Amino acid sequence: MSISYLFVALTIVLTVYGQLVLKWQMGLHGASVNWTDLWSIARLLCRPWIVSAFGAAFLASLSWMAAINRLPISRAYPYMAINFLLVAVLATVLFGEKMDIYRWAGTAIIMLGVVVLSFSKSIG
């Protein structure tokens, strides 16, 4: 496996981490935030877990930049659909979110698209 795909994988892991941490923290603290009060929003944004989620998003962006510097974006981008599957599965397990048959089918279609795209040849 080339370093390019390691950067893609790191982007996925960091993105999923950030999304799940933000969901978790909003479940704990979101109801207490007054979205019209800047001080209330600032207190939320300064929570260590929220800061770690933003840090993960920043590192995911850097990793993504490194990935697309080495791979055609048409080759790298389909892998980002794996985020849909990972977030859906982990949200179901960690937060008890309900996934009905339509959501699972939609996720499966996205993943099938990733498989189909992975068989295509890169241009250039």
Order of alpha helices (4+ residues) and beta strands (2+ residues): alpha-alpha-alpha-alpha-alpha-alpha
